[in-house]
Amino acid sequence: MNRTAKPTWVTDLRHYLDDETGDLADGLPAPALNLALFLGSIVAWVTDHLPGGGWHTNVPCRRSPGRKRCLGEIFADIDRGTGCIVWQCPVCGDNGVIHGWEDTLWNRAAGEPPASRH
Protein backbone atom coordinates (compact mmCIF):
# COMPACT_ATOMS: atom_id res chain seq x y z
CA MET A 1 0.00 0.00 0.00
CA ASN A 2 1.32 3.41 -0.98
CA ARG A 3 1.35 5.65 2.08
CA THR A 4 2.29 8.84 0.21
CA ALA A 5 -0.19 11.57 1.08
CA LYS A 6 -2.34 12.61 -1.85
CA PRO A 7 -4.53 15.68 -2.14
CA THR A 8 -8.13 14.95 -1.18
CA TRP A 9 -10.90 15.44 -3.75
CA VAL A 10 -13.76 17.35 -2.12
CA THR A 11 -16.72 17.16 -4.47
CA ASP A 12 -20.42 17.99 -4.52
CA LEU A 13 -22.28 15.76 -6.98
CA ARG A 14 -24.97 18.41 -7.49
CA HIS A 15 -22.42 20.46 -9.45
CA TYR A 16 -22.57 17.87 -12.25
CA LEU A 17 -26.37 17.77 -12.49
CA ASP A 18 -29.06 19.80 -14.19
CA ASP A 19 -30.89 21.77 -11.48
CA GLU A 20 -34.32 21.13 -12.99
CA THR A 21 -34.17 17.47 -14.03
CA GLY A 22 -31.50 16.01 -11.74
CA ASP A 23 -29.90 14.32 -14.76
CA LEU A 24 -26.29 14.86 -15.78
CA ALA A 25 -25.90 18.40 -17.05
CA ASP A 26 -25.69 18.85 -20.81
CA GLY A 27 -22.36 19.93 -22.22
CA LEU A 28 -20.10 18.64 -19.45
CA PRO A 29 -16.53 18.43 -20.73
CA ALA A 30 -15.31 14.81 -21.01
CA PRO A 31 -13.03 15.00 -17.94
CA ALA A 32 -15.89 16.36 -15.79
CA LEU A 33 -18.29 13.74 -17.14
CA ASN A 34 -15.80 10.95 -16.41
CA LEU A 35 -15.28 12.25 -12.87
CA ALA A 36 -19.04 12.49 -12.29
CA LEU A 37 -19.53 8.90 -13.46
CA PHE A 38 -16.67 7.68 -11.28
CA LEU A 39 -18.02 9.45 -8.18
CA GLY A 40 -21.55 8.31 -9.00
CA SER A 41 -20.34 4.71 -9.15
CA ILE A 42 -18.94 5.06 -5.65
CA VAL A 43 -22.22 6.53 -4.36
CA ALA A 44 -24.25 3.77 -6.04
CA TRP A 45 -22.07 1.04 -4.50
CA VAL A 46 -22.10 2.49 -0.99
CA THR A 47 -25.84 3.20 -0.92
CA ASP A 48 -26.71 -0.16 -2.48
CA HIS A 49 -24.74 -2.04 0.19
CA LEU A 50 -26.08 -0.31 3.31
CA PRO A 51 -26.07 -0.88 6.17
CA GLY A 52 -22.64 -2.27 6.86
CA GLY A 53 -21.78 -3.31 3.32
CA GLY A 54 -18.04 -3.13 3.96
CA TRP A 55 -15.49 -0.71 2.62
CA HIS A 56 -14.37 -2.67 -0.43
CA THR A 57 -16.28 -1.71 -3.59
CA ASN A 58 -16.02 -3.05 -7.11
CA VAL A 59 -15.25 0.45 -8.45
CA PRO A 60 -11.85 0.54 -10.18
CA CYS A 61 -9.49 3.40 -9.42
CA ARG A 62 -9.48 6.04 -12.14
CA ARG A 63 -5.88 7.22 -11.76
CA SER A 64 -3.18 6.51 -14.29
CA PRO A 65 0.10 7.54 -12.65
CA GLY A 66 2.93 7.46 -15.17
CA ARG A 67 0.34 6.58 -17.85
CA LYS A 68 -0.15 3.16 -16.27
CA ARG A 69 -3.65 2.39 -15.02
CA CYS A 70 -3.83 1.98 -11.23
CA LEU A 71 -5.01 -1.56 -10.45
CA GLY A 72 -6.65 -0.64 -7.14
CA GLU A 73 -10.32 -0.82 -6.29
CA ILE A 74 -11.94 1.94 -4.26
CA PHE A 75 -12.75 1.55 -0.55
CA ALA A 76 -15.67 3.76 0.54
CA ASP A 77 -18.24 4.31 3.29
CA ILE A 78 -20.52 6.96 4.75
CA ASP A 79 -18.97 9.08 7.48
CA ARG A 80 -21.43 8.75 10.36
CA GLY A 81 -20.65 12.20 11.69
CA THR A 82 -21.07 14.21 8.49
CA GLY A 83 -23.16 11.98 6.21
CA CYS A 84 -20.56 12.44 3.46
CA ILE A 85 -19.18 9.51 1.51
CA VAL A 86 -15.44 9.08 2.02
CA TRP A 87 -13.38 7.03 -0.41
CA GLN A 88 -9.80 5.99 -1.07
CA CYS A 89 -7.68 3.77 -3.28
CA PRO A 90 -5.47 1.53 -1.13
CA VAL A 91 -2.95 1.15 -3.98
CA CYS A 92 -2.22 4.71 -5.17
CA GLY A 93 -3.65 6.75 -2.29
CA ASP A 94 -6.17 8.74 -4.36
CA ASN A 95 -8.99 9.76 -2.00
CA GLY A 96 -11.91 12.06 -1.52
CA VAL A 97 -15.11 13.17 0.14
CA ILE A 98 -18.45 13.31 -1.70
CA HIS A 99 -21.10 15.83 -0.62
CA GLY A 100 -24.53 16.40 -2.13
CA TRP A 101 -25.12 12.80 -3.16
CA GLU A 102 -28.41 12.24 -1.31
CA ASP A 103 -30.82 13.51 -3.99
CA THR A 104 -28.92 12.24 -7.01
CA LEU A 105 -29.74 9.50 -9.47
CA TRP A 106 -26.95 7.37 -7.94
CA ASN A 107 -28.49 7.14 -4.47
CA ARG A 108 -29.79 3.58 -4.21
CA ALA A 109 -31.18 4.16 -0.72
CA ALA A 110 -33.37 7.10 -1.73
CA GLY A 111 -35.80 8.42 0.83
CA GLU A 112 -33.75 7.38 3.85
CA PRO A 113 -31.77 10.09 5.62
CA PRO A 114 -28.11 9.09 6.07
CA ALA A 115 -28.28 9.01 9.87
CA SER A 116 -31.02 6.38 9.88
CA ARG A 117 -28.98 3.97 7.76
CA HIS A 118 -26.48 3.22 10.50
N, C-alpha and C positions, 0 to 999 in steps of 0.2 A: 504494500500500500504506500502510495506517495504521500508523504506528510508535508510537502511544501504548501505553504499557505497560498490560496488563490483568492482573488477578489470574489466577493459574494454578489450574485445577481439578485437584485431586489426588484420584483416585477409585479405589476397589477394587470391581471388578465383583461380587465375592462378596457384597457387602452388599445386592445387589438380588435375590439368588437364595435359593431354599429350600434349606436345608442338606442335607435328605435326598434330594431329587429332582434338584437342580441346575437346575430350571426357574425362571422368574421367580416371585418370592414372591407369594402371594395378598395382595390388599388393599393393594398399593402405591398411594399417592396418584398422581393423574394426572401431576403434574410429575416425580415420581421415576420413574414408568414411562417417560415421554417421554425423560428423561435416560438411563435404562438402555438404551433402544432406540437412541438416538443413539450412545452409547459402544459398544454392541454392534456397530453398523454399521461403526464405525471398526475395531474388532478384526477383524471378518469380512473387511473389505477388505484390511487389512495382512497377515493370515495367509493369505489366499487368493492373494496376489500375491508370496509369498516364493519364493526369495530375490531381492532386488534389484528389487522391483516398482515402485520409484519412489515418491516422496513424494505425488504428486497422486492423490487418491482421487476417487470419484464421490459422496461423502457431502456433502450440502449443509449449510452452517452453520445452526445452530439459533437464533442470536441474532436479535433484532428490535429493534435500537436505534431509539428514537424511533418505535416501532410500525411500522417499515418493515423487512421481511424482509431480512437480509443476503444478498447474492447470491454470496458466496464459497463455495468448495468446500474441504473440509478437506484439509490436507497432513498425513501421518502416517508414522511408521516405528517400528521397534523400536530402542531405545537399546541398543547392543551391550554397554555396561558394566553396565547394571542389568537388562536384559531387560524393562523397562517399555515400553509404547507411548506415544510422545510425539506430540502433535497440535497443530495451529494452523490458524487461518483467516487467510490472507494479506490479506483485505480488512478485517476488523474487529479482528483481533488476539486474538480469543478463543483460548484455548490450554489444554492440560492434559496430565496424565500419568495413564496407566491402569495400575493394579496388579491382580493377582489375576485376570487374563484367561485364563490357561493352561488351566484345567480348566472353562471355561464352554462353553455351547452355541454361542458365536460363534467359537470357535477352529477355523479351517478346516485347521490344520496339526497337529491333535491327535496326541499321542504323540511328538512331536519336541520335545526341550528347546530353549528359545530360543537357546542358545549354538551349537547344531549347525546352525542355519538360516543362519548367516552365513558 
